[in-house]
């Protein structure tokens, strides 16, 4: 079979990289802090708080973090100095002991144009511990319970996975916790945005993890597991109690619907076009090839698993769905029952390949990175098949990702896994709303609604509009998960609107046009 390559981005139009307006949206007048005190602003959270964008932390991204944007506006109403654990460069990435441990920044480069890691060597070494304290206690990768951990800032645990290199750089000591370092600053006003990673890592891994609902020991969770909602509720309560212990007021943000971000909406479930010269001519042969298998599916009572490629419209990719009953042995035995002369080894291979296979549907979400493998030969699959005794030519035909070789779990968030993510997100957001409502000093900002608006028409601002469309929309950076600087500016306005409303403040808004969206490489 010929190689078939599907690339989501073939040609890019103009993408704004410079401010669209020179004039600030701020009007002269009297500003007021209302009933809040912004003299000591401290924020705590994960990558969204740190200003993470384009797949890493880099200097300009940190300067455009939503807390830093807020702090600039708070300065109009008595806000004080706002410090962040800045990295050394705009390349991004981290090193430890001379070895690179985090990727550099994604930029639009190459031919065809697409997201690629910026060339260069990171200059930020994790072992170079900074002197704090820092108002921005935002740590990429942090889950809710990590904010309470007293080993999360110990450099000796970075390679073992018990510590986070971003917190190591800023922790007040090797036994400090994120919450402890935030509380020690005696904030007068705070922001808390946490919980995304409690489901996000499960989702972005394609569901390669465990839903730990009902299991209450996060010390035993895997890195891609979903946090139990009861654990989340208890941790979040501790975080709010800690940040408000001195009477500080603050804002908390709920968790966006992760399945509406470009990482899950850019690659369609049916990307295989009959107009593709590398795929279209192969369709009759492919359908003939799957004919026997489809008969077997029907005989075994699973006709919905039939694999058929359309000659007139787009076809869905073939995926592995581990929620399906594994009928590998039944497939093998049924093929041999249908045709006793059929090669037993080949029948076994077909059973192994398609025992939990089906074509994707509109509820399945191929992840952004799947665009690099769909239609491509899978060398590991080829080696596996050859190892089973399959002739080289046949192994090559059976190892095309998403066509003859089912996309494995890490490339697709299946509809069952989507339901798991949404169920947990709903529970977390219910906890956030309930705990915020129970504390008179805390207001909730519905970022989830705003992010959904990005995915359903976009958000207008003075000078333009941003959407969630990958690259073109301007709202999300090139990792497909985190906002651009302009996206963070829009989020900052949403937060400022709630602060002004609930605390009777008059703090000037941000002009999102003053902030860039995606970046082109050299």
C-alpha positions as CSV (number, residue, x, y, z in Angstrom):
1,X,0.0,0.0,0.0
2,X,1.2,3.5,-0.8
3,X,2.1,5.8,2.0
4,X,-0.8,8.2,2.9
5,X,0.0,11.3,4.8
6,X,-2.6,13.5,6.3
7,X,-1.5,16.9,7.5
8,X,-4.0,19.3,9.1
9,X,-2.2,22.4,8.2
10,X,-1.0,22.6,4.6
11,X,-1.2,26.3,4.0
12,X,-1.6,29.2,6.4
13,X,-3.0,32.6,5.8
14,X,-1.9,35.7,7.6
15,X,-1.8,35.3,11.3
16,X,-1.6,38.4,13.4
17,X,1.6,38.6,15.3
18,X,1.7,42.4,16.2
19,X,-0.7,44.6,18.0
20,X,-3.7,45.6,15.9
21,X,-4.3,48.8,17.8
22,X,-1.8,51.4,19.2
23,X,-4.3,53.0,21.5
24,X,-5.0,51.7,24.9
25,X,-8.6,50.9,25.9
26,X,-7.9,52.7,29.2
27,X,-9.7,56.0,29.5
28,X,-8.6,58.7,31.8
29,X,-10.6,58.9,35.0
30,X,-10.8,57.7,38.6
31,X,-10.1,54.1,39.3
32,X,-11.1,52.4,42.5
33,X,-10.2,49.2,44.3
34,X,-13.8,49.0,45.7
35,X,-14.1,46.7,48.7
36,X,-10.9,44.8,47.8
37,X,-7.2,45.4,48.6
38,X,-4.8,44.7,45.8
39,X,-1.6,45.8,47.5
40,X,-0.3,42.3,47.8
41,X,-1.5,40.1,44.9
42,X,-0.5,36.4,45.0
43,X,-1.7,33.8,42.5
44,X,-1.4,30.0,42.7
45,X,-2.2,27.4,40.0
46,X,-0.8,25.4,37.1
47,X,0.5,26.1,33.6
48,X,-2.4,28.5,32.9
49,X,-1.2,30.6,35.8
50,X,2.5,30.4,34.8
51,X,1.8,31.8,31.3
52,X,2.7,28.5,29.6
53,X,2.2,28.7,25.9
54,X,3.5,27.0,22.7
55,X,4.4,23.9,24.6
56,X,6.7,25.4,27.2
57,X,7.5,28.3,29.5
58,X,9.4,31.1,27.8
59,X,10.2,34.6,28.9
60,X,7.6,36.6,26.9
61,X,5.0,34.0,27.7
62,X,5.6,34.6,31.4
63,X,5.3,38.3,31.0
64,X,2.0,37.8,29.2
65,X,0.6,35.4,31.9
66,X,-2.9,36.4,33.0
67,X,-1.7,37.1,36.6
68,X,1.0,39.5,35.3
69,X,-1.6,41.2,33.1
70,X,-3.9,41.5,36.1
71,X,-1.1,42.9,38.3
72,X,-0.4,45.6,35.8
73,X,-4.1,46.7,36.0
74,X,-4.1,46.4,39.8
75,X,-1.3,48.9,39.9
76,X,-4.0,51.5,38.9
77,X,-5.7,50.8,42.2
78,X,-2.9,50.4,44.7
79,X,-1.5,47.1,43.5
80,X,2.2,46.5,44.5
81,X,5.1,44.8,42.9
82,X,4.4,41.5,41.2
83,X,7.3,39.0,40.9
84,X,7.5,35.9,38.8
85,X,10.2,33.1,38.6
86,X,11.3,34.2,35.1
87,X,13.2,31.8,32.8
88,X,16.3,33.0,31.0
89,X,15.2,33.2,27.4
90,X,12.5,33.0,24.7
91,X,13.7,29.6,23.5
92,X,11.9,27.8,26.3
93,X,12.7,24.5,27.7
94,X,14.8,23.4,30.8
95,X,18.1,21.7,31.5
96,X,19.2,19.7,34.5
97,X,22.8,18.6,34.9
98,X,23.6,19.6,31.3
99,X,20.7,17.5,29.9
100,X,17.6,19.0,28.3
101,X,14.5,17.9,30.2
102,X,11.8,20.1,28.6
103,X,11.1,20.9,25.0
104,X,11.8,24.3,23.4
105,X,9.0,26.5,22.2
106,X,6.8,25.7,19.2
107,X,6.8,28.2,16.3
108,X,5.4,28.2,12.8
109,X,8.2,27.1,10.5
110,X,9.2,24.7,7.8
111,X,7.8,23.7,4.5
112,X,4.9,22.9,4.7
113,X,4.4,25.4,7.4
114,X,3.5,23.9,10.7
115,X,4.4,23.9,14.4
116,X,8.0,22.9,15.0
117,X,10.2,23.2,18.0
118,X,12.4,26.2,18.0
119,X,16.1,25.5,17.3
120,X,18.5,26.3,20.1
121,X,19.6,25.1,23.5
122,X,17.7,26.1,26.6
123,X,19.7,28.3,29.0
124,X,17.5,27.8,32.1
125,X,18.9,25.1,34.4
126,X,16.6,23.8,37.1
127,X,19.4,23.4,39.7
128,X,19.8,27.2,39.6
129,X,17.4,27.9,42.5
130,X,15.9,31.4,42.4
131,X,15.6,33.7,45.4
132,X,11.9,34.4,46.1
133,X,9.3,34.8,47.2
134,X,7.4,35.0,44.0
135,X,3.8,36.4,43.7
136,X,3.2,34.0,40.9
137,X,3.2,30.4,42.3
138,X,2.1,28.9,39.0
139,X,3.6,25.5,38.2
140,X,3.1,23.8,34.8
141,X,1.9,20.2,35.2
142,X,0.6,20.7,38.8
143,X,-2.5,18.8,39.8
144,X,-4.7,19.9,42.7
145,X,-3.1,17.7,45.3
146,X,0.4,18.7,44.2
147,X,-0.2,22.1,45.7
148,X,-0.1,20.5,49.1
149,X,2.9,18.3,48.5
150,X,6.1,18.9,50.5
151,X,8.3,17.0,48.1
152,X,7.2,18.8,44.9
153,X,10.1,21.3,45.1
154,X,13.0,18.8,45.9
155,X,15.5,18.8,43.0
156,X,16.5,15.3,43.8
157,X,13.0,14.1,42.9
158,X,12.8,15.7,39.4
159,X,14.1,12.7,37.4
160,X,12.1,10.3,39.6
161,X,8.9,12.2,38.9
162,X,8.1,13.1,42.5
163,X,9.1,16.7,42.1
164,X,8.3,19.4,39.5
165,X,11.3,21.2,37.9
166,X,9.3,24.4,37.6
167,X,8.6,24.5,41.3
168,X,12.1,23.4,42.2
169,X,13.4,26.6,40.6
170,X,11.2,28.8,42.9
171,X,10.5,26.8,46.0
172,X,11.5,28.5,49.3
173,X,13.1,25.2,50.4
174,X,13.3,21.5,49.2
175,X,10.4,20.7,51.6
176,X,8.2,23.7,50.8
177,X,4.7,23.3,49.4
178,X,3.2,25.5,46.7
179,X,0.3,26.4,49.1
180,X,2.8,27.1,51.9
181,X,4.9,29.4,49.8
182,X,1.8,31.3,48.6
183,X,0.4,31.6,52.1
184,X,3.7,32.8,53.5
185,X,3.4,36.0,51.5
186,X,0.3,37.2,53.4
187,X,-1.6,38.2,50.3
188,X,-4.4,40.8,50.4
189,X,-5.8,39.4,47.2
190,X,-5.3,36.1,45.4
191,X,-6.3,34.1,42.4
192,X,-6.6,30.3,42.2
193,X,-7.0,28.3,39.0
194,X,-6.3,24.6,39.5
195,X,-7.9,21.3,38.4
196,X,-7.3,21.3,34.7
197,X,-4.4,18.8,35.0
198,X,-6.5,16.5,37.1
199,X,-8.2,15.5,33.9
200,X,-6.1,17.1,31.1
201,X,-3.2,14.7,31.2
202,X,-5.6,11.8,30.9
203,X,-7.3,13.5,27.9
204,X,-4.2,14.6,26.1
205,X,-2.7,11.2,26.4
206,X,-5.7,9.8,24.6
207,X,-7.0,8.2,27.8
208,X,-3.8,6.3,28.6
209,X,-4.4,6.4,32.3
210,X,-6.9,5.3,34.9
211,X,-10.1,7.0,36.1
212,X,-9.4,6.9,39.9
213,X,-12.9,7.8,40.9
214,X,-13.5,5.9,44.1
215,X,-9.8,5.6,45.0
216,X,-8.7,8.2,47.5
217,X,-4.9,7.9,47.7
218,X,-3.4,10.3,45.1
219,X,0.1,9.2,46.1
220,X,-0.5,6.1,44.2
221,X,-2.0,7.8,41.1
222,X,-0.2,7.6,37.7
223,X,0.7,10.8,35.9
224,X,-2.1,10.4,33.4
225,X,-4.9,9.4,35.9
226,X,-8.1,11.2,36.6
227,X,-8.2,12.5,40.2
228,X,-11.1,11.2,42.3
229,X,-13.7,14.0,42.7
230,X,-13.8,13.5,46.5
231,X,-10.1,14.0,46.7
232,X,-10.3,17.1,44.5
233,X,-13.1,18.5,46.7
234,X,-11.1,18.0,49.9
235,X,-7.9,19.5,48.4
236,X,-9.7,22.5,47.0
237,X,-11.3,23.2,50.3
238,X,-7.8,23.1,51.9
239,X,-6.5,25.5,49.3
240,X,-9.3,28.0,49.8
241,X,-9.0,27.8,53.6
242,X,-5.3,28.4,53.3
243,X,-5.5,31.4,50.9
244,X,-8.3,33.1,52.9
245,X,-6.9,32.3,56.4
246,X,-5.8,35.9,56.9
247,X,-9.0,37.4,55.5
248,X,-7.7,37.9,52.0
249,X,-10.2,38.2,49.2
250,X,-9.8,36.5,45.8
251,X,-11.1,35.0,42.6
252,X,-11.2,31.4,41.6
253,X,-11.7,30.1,38.1
254,X,-13.5,26.9,37.1
255,X,-12.2,24.3,34.7
256,X,-12.7,24.6,30.9
257,X,-14.2,21.8,28.9
258,X,-10.9,20.3,27.7
259,X,-12.5,18.5,24.8
260,X,-13.4,21.8,23.2
261,X,-9.8,23.0,22.8
262,X,-7.9,22.7,19.5
263,X,-6.0,19.7,20.7
264,X,-9.1,17.7,20.3
265,X,-11.0,19.6,17.6
266,X,-8.4,20.1,14.9
267,X,-8.1,16.6,13.5
268,X,-11.4,15.2,12.3
269,X,-12.5,11.7,13.0
270,X,-13.0,11.2,9.2
271,X,-9.9,12.7,7.6
272,X,-9.5,10.1,4.8
273,X,-10.6,11.6,1.5
274,X,-11.2,9.6,-1.7
275,X,-9.8,12.7,-3.6
276,X,-6.4,12.0,-2.0
277,X,-4.4,10.4,-4.9
278,X,-2.5,8.3,-2.3
279,X,-5.7,6.9,-0.8
280,X,-8.6,7.0,-3.2
281,X,-7.2,4.4,-5.7
282,X,-6.6,2.0,-2.8
283,X,-10.2,2.1,-1.6
284,X,-11.6,-0.8,-3.7
285,X,-8.7,-3.1,-2.6
286,X,-9.1,-2.0,1.0
287,X,-12.8,-2.8,1.1
288,X,-12.1,-6.2,-0.5
289,X,-9.4,-6.8,2.0
290,X,-11.8,-6.1,4.9
291,X,-14.7,-8.1,3.3
292,X,-14.0,-11.3,5.2
293,X,-13.4,-9.6,8.5
294,X,-16.7,-7.7,8.1
295,X,-18.5,-11.0,7.5
296,X,-16.9,-12.3,10.7
297,X,-18.0,-9.2,12.7
298,X,-21.6,-9.7,11.5
299,X,-21.5,-13.4,12.3
300,X,-20.3,-12.7,15.8
301,X,-23.0,-10.1,16.4
302,X,-20.8,-7.0,16.0
303,X,-21.9,-5.6,12.7
304,X,-21.2,-2.0,14.0
305,X,-17.5,-2.8,13.9
306,X,-17.4,-3.3,10.1
307,X,-14.7,-1.3,8.4
308,X,-15.7,0.2,5.1
309,X,-14.1,3.1,3.2
310,X,-16.2,5.4,1.1
311,X,-15.4,6.1,-2.5
312,X,-17.6,9.3,-2.5
313,X,-17.0,11.0,0.9
314,X,-14.6,11.2,3.7
315,X,-13.9,8.1,5.7
316,X,-13.2,7.6,9.4
317,X,-10.0,6.3,10.7
318,X,-9.7,2.8,12.2
319,X,-9.1,2.9,15.9
320,X,-8.5,0.6,18.8
321,X,-11.1,1.0,21.5
322,X,-10.2,-0.8,24.7
323,X,-13.7,-0.4,26.0
324,X,-15.0,-2.9,23.5
325,X,-15.2,-6.6,24.2
326,X,-12.0,-8.2,23.0
327,X,-13.0,-10.8,20.4
328,X,-9.5,-11.5,19.1
329,X,-9.8,-15.3,19.6
330,X,-13.4,-15.4,18.2
331,X,-12.2,-13.6,15.1
332,X,-9.4,-16.2,14.5
333,X,-11.7,-19.2,15.2
334,X,-14.5,-17.9,13.0
335,X,-12.2,-17.2,10.0
336,X,-10.9,-20.7,10.2
337,X,-14.5,-22.1,10.6
338,X,-15.5,-20.1,7.4
339,X,-12.4,-21.3,5.5
340,X,-10.6,-24.3,7.0
341,X,-7.8,-23.8,4.3
342,X,-7.1,-20.2,5.6
343,X,-3.6,-19.8,6.9
344,X,-3.9,-20.2,10.8
345,X,-1.1,-17.7,11.3
346,X,-2.8,-15.0,9.2
347,X,-6.1,-15.7,11.0
348,X,-4.3,-15.2,14.3
349,X,-2.8,-11.9,13.2
350,X,-6.2,-10.6,12.0
351,X,-7.7,-11.5,15.4
352,X,-4.9,-9.7,17.2
353,X,-5.2,-6.6,15.0
354,X,-9.0,-6.2,15.0
355,X,-10.2,-7.7,18.2
356,X,-11.0,-4.3,19.7
357,X,-11.1,-2.3,16.4
358,X,-13.7,-0.1,14.8
359,X,-14.0,3.0,12.7
360,X,-14.1,6.3,14.6
361,X,-17.4,8.2,15.0
362,X,-18.1,11.9,15.6
363,X,-17.9,11.4,19.4
364,X,-14.3,10.2,19.2
365,X,-11.6,12.9,19.3
366,X,-8.3,12.3,17.5
367,X,-5.6,14.3,19.4
368,X,-3.7,17.1,17.6
369,X,-0.5,15.1,17.3
370,X,-2.3,12.2,15.5
371,X,-2.1,14.3,12.3
372,X,1.6,13.3,12.1
373,X,0.8,9.5,12.1
374,X,-2.5,9.0,10.3
375,X,-1.8,7.3,7.0
376,X,1.8,6.7,7.8
377,X,3.6,3.3,8.1
378,X,4.0,2.2,11.6
379,X,7.5,0.7,11.9
380,X,6.8,-0.8,15.3
381,X,3.7,-2.5,14.0
382,X,5.6,-3.7,11.0
383,X,8.3,-5.3,13.1
384,X,5.7,-6.9,15.4
385,X,3.9,-8.5,12.4
386,X,7.1,-9.7,10.8
387,X,8.0,-11.1,14.2
388,X,4.8,-13.1,14.1
389,X,5.8,-14.6,10.8
390,X,3.8,-12.3,8.5
391,X,5.6,-11.9,5.1
392,X,7.2,-8.5,4.7
393,X,4.9,-7.3,1.9
394,X,1.8,-8.3,3.9
395,X,3.2,-6.7,7.1
396,X,3.7,-3.5,5.2
397,X,0.1,-3.5,4.0
398,X,-1.2,-4.2,7.6
399,X,0.8,-1.5,9.3
400,X,-0.7,1.8,8.0
401,X,-1.8,3.9,10.9
402,X,-5.6,4.5,11.0
403,X,-6.3,2.5,7.9
404,X,-5.1,-1.1,8.2
405,X,-3.4,-0.7,11.6
406,X,-5.9,0.7,14.2
407,X,-4.8,3.9,15.8
408,X,-3.8,3.0,19.3
409,X,-5.1,4.5,22.5
410,X,-2.7,7.5,22.7
411,X,-3.9,8.9,19.4
412,X,-7.6,9.1,20.1
413,X,-9.8,10.0,23.0
414,X,-12.7,7.6,22.5
415,X,-16.3,8.5,23.2
416,X,-16.2,6.4,26.4
417,X,-13.1,8.3,27.6
418,X,-14.6,11.6,26.7
419,X,-17.5,10.8,29.0
420,X,-15.1,10.0,31.8
421,X,-13.4,13.4,31.4
422,X,-16.7,15.3,31.2
423,X,-18.0,13.5,34.3
424,X,-14.9,14.4,36.3
425,X,-14.9,18.0,35.1
426,X,-18.5,18.5,36.0
427,X,-17.8,17.1,39.5
428,X,-14.8,19.4,40.0
429,X,-16.7,22.5,38.8
430,X,-19.5,21.7,41.1
431,X,-17.0,21.6,44.0
432,X,-15.4,24.8,43.0
433,X,-18.8,26.6,42.7
434,X,-20.0,25.2,46.0
435,X,-16.8,26.0,48.0
436,X,-16.6,29.5,46.4
437,X,-20.2,30.3,47.3
438,X,-19.6,29.2,50.9
439,X,-16.8,31.8,51.3
440,X,-17.8,35.5,51.4
441,X,-14.3,36.6,50.4
442,X,-14.2,34.5,47.2
443,X,-15.9,35.0,43.8
444,X,-16.1,32.5,41.0
445,X,-15.2,33.4,37.4
446,X,-16.9,31.1,34.9
447,X,-13.9,30.7,32.5
448,X,-15.6,27.4,31.3
449,X,-18.4,29.4,29.7
450,X,-15.9,31.8,28.1
451,X,-13.8,29.0,26.7
452,X,-16.9,27.3,25.3
453,X,-17.8,30.7,23.7
454,X,-14.4,30.6,22.0
455,X,-15.3,27.3,20.4
456,X,-18.8,28.4,19.4
457,X,-18.5,31.7,17.6
458,X,-15.6,33.4,19.3
459,X,-15.2,36.3,21.7
460,X,-15.2,39.9,20.4
461,X,-13.0,42.6,21.8
462,X,-12.2,46.2,20.9
463,X,-10.4,45.7,17.6
464,X,-11.1,42.1,16.7
465,X,-12.2,38.6,17.7
466,X,-10.5,35.4,18.8
467,X,-11.8,31.9,18.4
468,X,-10.5,28.4,19.3
469,X,-9.6,27.5,15.7
470,X,-6.1,26.2,15.6
471,X,-3.6,28.8,14.4
472,X,-6.1,31.0,12.6
473,X,-8.3,31.8,15.7
474,X,-5.7,33.6,17.7
475,X,-7.0,32.3,21.0
476,X,-4.8,29.2,21.4
477,X,-1.1,28.8,21.1
478,X,0.6,26.2,19.0
479,X,0.4,23.4,21.6
480,X,-3.4,23.5,21.0
481,X,-4.1,23.6,24.8
482,X,-2.8,26.8,26.3
483,X,-3.9,30.3,25.3
484,X,-1.9,32.8,23.3
485,X,-0.8,36.1,24.9
486,X,-4.0,37.5,23.3
487,X,-6.0,34.7,24.8
488,X,-4.6,35.3,28.2
489,X,-5.5,39.0,27.8
490,X,-9.1,38.1,27.0
491,X,-9.3,35.9,30.0
492,X,-7.8,38.7,32.1
493,X,-10.7,40.9,31.0
494,X,-13.2,38.3,32.0
495,X,-11.7,38.2,35.5
496,X,-11.5,42.0,35.7
497,X,-15.2,42.2,34.8
498,X,-16.1,39.9,37.7
499,X,-13.8,41.8,40.1
500,X,-15.3,45.1,39.2
501,X,-18.8,43.7,39.5
502,X,-18.5,41.9,42.8
503,X,-16.1,44.1,44.6
504,X,-17.5,47.5,43.4
505,X,-14.1,48.2,41.8
506,X,-13.3,50.3,38.7
507,X,-10.2,48.7,37.3
508,X,-9.3,49.4,33.7
509,X,-9.7,46.7,31.1
510,X,-7.0,45.2,28.9
511,X,-6.7,45.7,25.2
512,X,-6.2,42.2,23.7
513,X,-5.0,43.8,20.5
514,X,-1.9,44.9,22.3
515,X,-0.9,41.2,22.7
516,X,0.4,38.8,20.1
517,X,-1.2,35.6,19.0
518,X,0.9,32.9,17.3
519,X,4.5,33.3,16.3
520,X,6.3,32.6,13.1
521,X,9.8,31.1,13.3
522,X,12.9,32.5,11.6
